[in-house]
């Protein structure tokens, strides 16, 4: 690529302006424009270092004949050479004047395709660069390319382009594995979302006979899931508290690995494994979340547990609606994204 840069330099007492650069640098110019004249550096005549040109008391001294135009002088170094470019008084306008210069620099930067398979050259989307990019050995004329204010983006290894209205296959409500999508909403509004979920609670086994006391403190759940089995509280018979005491024959006769109900919020689980230290149960609960509508007018309502996604038993109520079963909604592999108020649709 070719990149232009501008700077200025002052003249010496003889009226010559000098600009220096590191010959081994990637920013070394290939051409310099001064006073409207562009000079290719490789074609300049060269004078010897130190003796080729010197300015003594305002008089130019030459070792091998005076130069009337632009010339160069190479100063060798152990690390890398320095090249001095001198511009004569005819181009500089006299002593102690500022000369404006424009450099043309050949720089090579390799850009690899992203995970979506396309290459992005930074700066060219807005035409802020004057450099010429190449595809292989073919130059790309940036000025003739169409200007796209919302170019493709690469998200999750998939190209997304601006456009669309947020629907997928005509559906205004659909899901991915981890979120429900709703379109046609008012940007900036809030969705009131209730998740019917299972809340896990843990109880210690404090007895020597395997009786785990479960006090749900006035929750009075409709169902309880213990050790993989779901019990419906309303249909469970009442067991007297005397029957679940370790030293009674009633407790000995009770079936093991089963939940027993003492009242609407107190239960006992009898485990056959006396080494059990803790019992986890799950009870229904409602989790409320406020989910905003994005600037594009659609909303992504995440699964309650993102890592697990939606399950067949999940129910979601949105803004007081009839509960939805997320797993029955249309499933899409890639949902649209909202970037600065613009909808990007997966390709």
Secondary structure per residue as TSV (DSSP state, phi and psi in degrees):
chain	resnum	aa	ss	phi	psi
A	1	X	-	360.0	150.7
A	2	X	E	-109.5	132.5
A	3	X	E	-129.2	134.7
A	4	X	E	-98.9	142.9
A	5	X	E	-138.7	152.3
A	6	X	E	-123.4	146.7
A	7	X	E	-160.4	179.8
A	8	X	E	-130.8	160.5
A	9	X	E	-145.4	154.5
A	10	X	E	-97.9	159.6
A	11	X	B	-91.5	154.3
A	12	X	-	-87.0	-174.9
A	13	X	T	-66.7	-16.5
A	14	X	T	-94.1	-0.8
A	15	X	S	89.8	5.8
A	16	X	-	-92.5	136.0
A	17	X	E	-100.9	134.3
A	18	X	E	-119.4	135.8
A	19	X	E	-127.1	136.4
A	20	X	E	-120.6	149.8
A	21	X	E	-151.5	157.6
A	22	X	E	-77.7	120.2
A	23	X	T	-65.5	-23.4
A	24	X	T	-98.2	5.2
A	25	X	S	-81.7	150.6
A	26	X	T	-70.9	-14.0
A	27	X	T	-98.7	12.0
A	28	X	-	-61.9	128.1
A	29	X	E	-75.5	151.0
A	30	X	E	-100.3	-18.6
A	31	X	E	-151.9	152.0
A	32	X	E	-131.9	134.3
A	33	X	E	-107.7	124.0
A	34	X	E	-138.1	130.1
A	35	X	T	59.9	29.4
A	36	X	T	84.5	-2.2
A	37	X	E	-108.5	127.2
A	38	X	E	-97.9	130.2
A	39	X	E	-119.7	129.2
A	40	X	E	-82.9	121.7
A	41	X	G	-62.2	-38.9
A	42	X	G	-63.6	-21.4
A	43	X	G	-93.5	-1.4
A	44	X	S	-74.1	146.0
A	45	X	E	-69.0	149.5
A	46	X	E	-116.2	139.6
A	47	X	E	-114.2	154.0
A	48	X	-	-61.6	152.3
A	49	X	T	-66.5	143.9
A	50	X	T	69.8	-58.0
A	51	X	T	-92.2	-16.2
A	52	X	S	-62.4	-40.8
A	53	X	E	-147.7	132.6
A	54	X	E	-142.3	146.1
A	55	X	E	-108.9	110.6
A	56	X	E	-117.9	116.4
A	57	X	T	51.9	39.9
A	58	X	T	80.7	8.9
A	59	X	E	-118.1	128.3
A	60	X	E	-76.1	130.6
A	61	X	E	-116.8	138.3
A	62	X	E	-126.9	141.0
A	63	X	S	-85.7	-37.2
A	64	X	S	-129.1	42.2
A	65	X	-	95.0	142.1
A	66	X	-	-70.2	145.8
A	67	X	-	-99.9	133.5
A	68	X	-	-98.3	-16.8
A	69	X	S	-119.2	-158.7
A	70	X	-	-72.3	138.9
A	71	X	E	-142.7	169.4
A	72	X	E	-126.9	159.8
A	73	X	E	-142.0	125.9
A	74	X	E	-101.3	127.4
A	75	X	E	-106.3	107.5
A	76	X	-	-70.1	151.5
A	77	X	-	-148.3	158.9
A	78	X	S	-63.9	-41.0
A	79	X	S	-80.0	-61.1
A	80	X	-	-157.2	148.1
A	81	X	-	-74.9	153.8
A	82	X	E	-112.4	133.6
A	83	X	E	-108.2	125.8
A	84	X	E	-104.6	129.9
A	85	X	E	-108.6	127.0
A	86	X	E	-112.0	133.2
A	87	X	E	-109.5	130.4
A	88	X	-	-73.7	164.8
A	89	X	H	-55.7	-28.6
A	90	X	H	-63.9	-24.1
A	91	X	H	-101.1	-19.5
A	92	X	H	-93.2	-23.3
A	93	X	-	87.2	8.2
A	94	X	S	118.6	179.9
A	95	X	T	-73.0	146.1
A	96	X	T	57.7	31.3
A	97	X	-	-105.0	152.8
A	98	X	E	-91.4	125.5
A	99	X	E	-102.9	124.7
A	100	X	E	-87.6	129.4
A	101	X	E	-122.0	148.8
A	102	X	E	-125.5	127.0
A	103	X	E	-101.6	147.3
A	104	X	E	-113.7	119.6
A	105	X	E	-116.5	128.8
A	106	X	E	-90.4	114.6
A	107	X	-	-123.5	141.8
A	108	X	-	-119.1	119.2
A	109	X	-	-128.1	128.6
A	110	X	-	-91.3	129.7
A	111	X	-	-115.1	123.3
A	112	X	-	-92.3	151.4
A	113	X	-	-60.7	142.8
A	114	X	-	-78.2	-176.4
A	115	X	T	-69.4	-9.5
A	116	X	T	-94.1	-6.1
A	117	X	S	95.6	7.5
A	118	X	-	-124.3	159.6
A	119	X	-	-106.2	136.4
A	120	X	-	-113.8	121.9
A	121	X	-	-94.7	110.5
A	122	X	T	-58.6	135.8
A	123	X	T	95.6	-22.3
A	124	X	T	-83.4	-21.4
A	125	X	T	-60.2	-33.9
A	126	X	T	-105.4	6.8
A	127	X	T	55.6	39.6
A	128	X	-	-84.9	-10.6
A	129	X	-	-108.7	143.5
A	130	X	-	-98.3	0.8
A	131	X	-	-71.4	159.2
A	132	X	-	-105.7	114.1
A	133	X	-	-80.6	155.7
A	134	X	E	-124.7	142.1
A	135	X	E	-109.3	101.5
A	136	X	T	69.3	-122.9
A	137	X	T	-102.1	4.9
A	138	X	E	-97.7	123.2
A	139	X	E	-72.7	143.4
A	140	X	-	-104.4	121.2
A	141	X	-	-81.0	98.1
A	142	X	G	-61.2	-36.0
A	143	X	G	-63.3	-25.0
A	144	X	G	-91.8	-4.9
A	145	X	S	-77.4	144.6
A	146	X	-	-66.1	141.1
A	147	X	-	-90.7	118.9
A	148	X	-	-109.5	110.0
A	149	X	T	-68.6	-17.5
A	150	X	T	-133.0	75.1
A	151	X	-	-67.7	165.1
A	152	X	-	-59.0	151.9
A	153	X	E	-123.7	160.0
A	154	X	E	-111.7	117.0
A	155	X	E	-133.0	123.7
A	156	X	T	53.3	44.8
A	157	X	T	64.0	23.7
A	158	X	E	-138.6	133.0
A	159	X	E	-72.1	136.6
A	160	X	E	-125.3	136.8
A	161	X	E	-123.3	153.5
A	162	X	E	-68.8	149.2
A	163	X	-	126.3	169.7
A	164	X	S	88.6	174.3
A	165	X	-	-121.2	13.2
A	166	X	S	93.6	-6.7
A	167	X	-	-85.4	162.9
A	168	X	B	-132.9	116.9
A	169	X	T	59.5	28.7
A	170	X	T	85.4	-8.8
A	171	X	B	-81.8	134.0
A	172	X	S	-93.9	-9.0
A	173	X	E	-139.3	122.3
A	174	X	E	-154.0	-176.6
A	175	X	E	-145.9	157.6
A	176	X	-	-105.1	-168.5
A	177	X	S	-68.7	-23.2
A	178	X	S	-123.7	3.2
A	179	X	E	-157.1	151.6
A	180	X	E	-99.8	137.5
A	181	X	E	-114.9	131.9
A	182	X	E	-121.9	133.9
A	183	X	-	-116.8	171.1
A	184	X	S	75.6	28.9
A	185	X	-	-101.9	170.8
A	186	X	-	-84.5	120.2
A	187	X	T	-55.8	133.4
A	188	X	T	88.1	-8.2
A	189	X	-	-77.8	175.4
A	190	X	E	-122.9	133.2
A	191	X	E	-92.3	132.2
A	192	X	E	-95.9	110.6
A	193	X	E	-116.7	126.7
A	194	X	E	-111.0	127.4
A	195	X	E	-103.5	122.2
A	196	X	E	-84.2	109.7
A	197	X	E	-130.7	176.3
A	198	X	E	-107.8	126.2
A	199	X	E	-98.5	130.9
A	200	X	E	-92.2	134.6
A	201	X	E	-129.2	146.1
A	202	X	E	-118.3	137.4
A	203	X	E	-131.1	136.9
A	204	X	E	-81.2	147.7
A	205	X	-	-88.5	103.0
A	206	X	-	-99.3	2.4
A	207	X	S	-107.7	164.8
A	208	X	S	-91.8	-8.1
A	209	X	S	-109.8	4.5
A	210	X	S	91.2	19.1
A	211	X	E	-95.8	110.8
A	212	X	E	-99.3	114.6
A	213	X	E	-80.4	130.3
A	214	X	E	-124.0	107.8
A	215	X	E	-110.8	113.9
A	216	X	-	-95.8	10.2
A	217	X	T	49.8	61.8
A	218	X	T	70.3	8.3
A	219	X	-	-69.3	-35.0
A	220	X	-	46.2	61.7
A	221	X	-	-68.7	149.7
A	222	X	S	-71.1	-35.7
A	223	X	E	-135.7	156.8
A	224	X	E	-136.0	131.8
A	225	X	E	-107.8	118.2
A	226	X	E	-132.3	126.8
A	227	X	T	54.8	37.4
A	228	X	T	86.8	-6.1
A	229	X	E	-110.5	132.4
A	230	X	E	-96.4	127.3
A	231	X	E	-110.8	138.8
A	232	X	E	-97.1	116.1
A	233	X	G	-58.3	-40.6
A	234	X	G	-63.8	-27.7
A	235	X	G	-98.2	-0.7
A	236	X	S	-81.9	134.2
A	237	X	-	-70.7	154.9
A	238	X	B	-81.6	130.0
A	239	X	-	-107.8	133.5
A	240	X	-	-70.4	149.9
A	241	X	G	-63.7	-28.4
A	242	X	G	-65.6	-27.3
A	243	X	G	-75.9	-14.3
A	244	X	G	-109.4	21.9
A	245	X	-	-87.3	137.6
A	246	X	T	-59.4	-32.7
A	247	X	T	-92.8	17.7
A	248	X	S	-108.4	153.0
A	249	X	H	-69.9	-27.6
A	250	X	H	-61.2	-42.8
A	251	X	H	-66.6	-39.0
A	252	X	H	-61.9	-31.1
A	253	X	H	-84.7	-12.0
A	254	X	S	-68.5	142.6
A	255	X	-	-65.0	136.1
A	256	X	S	-80.4	164.2
A	257	X	S	55.8	47.9
A	258	X	E	-145.3	152.9
A	259	X	E	-97.2	137.0
A	260	X	E	-123.5	141.9
A	261	X	E	-104.4	126.0
A	262	X	E	-96.0	-40.0
A	263	X	E	-157.0	-167.3
A	264	X	T	-66.1	-20.5
A	265	X	T	-131.9	11.5
A	266	X	E	-126.1	128.6
A	267	X	E	-138.3	162.8
A	268	X	E	-133.4	133.4
A	269	X	E	-110.3	126.5
A	270	X	E	-98.8	115.9
A	271	X	-	-102.1	143.8
A	272	X	S	-82.9	-14.9
A	273	X	-	-97.4	101.4
A	274	X	T	-70.9	-10.0
A	275	X	T	-85.0	-4.6
A	276	X	-	-61.3	123.5
A	277	X	-	-96.0	-25.3
A	278	X	E	-151.8	142.6
A	279	X	E	-121.3	128.2
A	280	X	E	-101.6	133.1
A	281	X	E	-124.9	161.0
A	282	X	E	-125.5	133.3
A	283	X	E	-126.7	150.5
A	284	X	E	-64.1	144.2
A	285	X	E	-151.0	161.2
A	286	X	E	-113.4	124.1
A	287	X	E	-110.1	124.2
A	288	X	E	-103.1	135.6
A	289	X	E	-135.0	147.7
A	290	X	E	-102.5	117.7
A	291	X	E	-116.2	117.3
A	292	X	E	-74.1	155.6
A	293	X	-	-92.1	131.2
A	294	X	-	-75.6	177.5
A	295	X	T	-67.4	-13.8
A	296	X	T	-91.9	-3.7
A	297	X	S	87.9	15.9
A	298	X	-	-131.9	164.3
A	299	X	E	-131.1	139.4
A	300	X	E	-109.1	110.6
A	301	X	E	-98.4	108.5
A	302	X	E	-73.4	155.0
A	303	X	-	-62.6	149.4
A	304	X	S	-58.5	-41.4
A	305	X	S	-117.0	96.9
A	306	X	T	-57.2	-39.9
A	307	X	T	-63.0	-34.9
A	308	X	T	-87.8	-24.6
A	309	X	-	73.5	-162.6
A	310	X	-	-86.8	144.1
A	311	X	-	-118.1	169.5
A	312	X	T	-64.8	-23.7
A	313	X	T	-92.1	-4.5
A	314	X	-	-70.2	142.9
A	315	X	E	-134.1	135.6
A	316	X	E	-129.0	127.4
A	317	X	E	-107.6	126.2
A	318	X	E	-118.1	117.2
A	319	X	T	53.3	42.5
A	320	X	T	79.4	11.9
A	321	X	-	-72.1	171.8
A	322	X	-	-62.9	137.8
A	323	X	-	-56.3	132.8
A	324	X	B	-91.7	146.9
A	325	X	-	-99.5	104.2
A	326	X	G	-54.9	-36.9
A	327	X	G	-69.1	-10.8
A	328	X	G	-91.9	-6.8
A	329	X	S	-77.5	155.2
A	330	X	E	-56.4	134.3
A	331	X	E	-100.4	126.4
A	332	X	-	-118.0	149.4
A	333	X	S	-75.8	-37.2
A	334	X	S	-137.2	124.8
A	335	X	-	-93.0	158.9
A	336	X	-	-66.6	162.5
A	337	X	E	-126.7	152.0
A	338	X	E	-111.2	116.2
A	339	X	E	-122.6	110.2
A	340	X	T	54.1	42.0
A	341	X	T	81.1	3.3
A	342	X	E	-111.0	132.2
A	343	X	E	-80.2	130.0
A	344	X	E	-113.2	127.0
A	345	X	E	-106.3	131.8
A	346	X	E	-62.3	144.7
A	347	X	-	-101.6	360.0
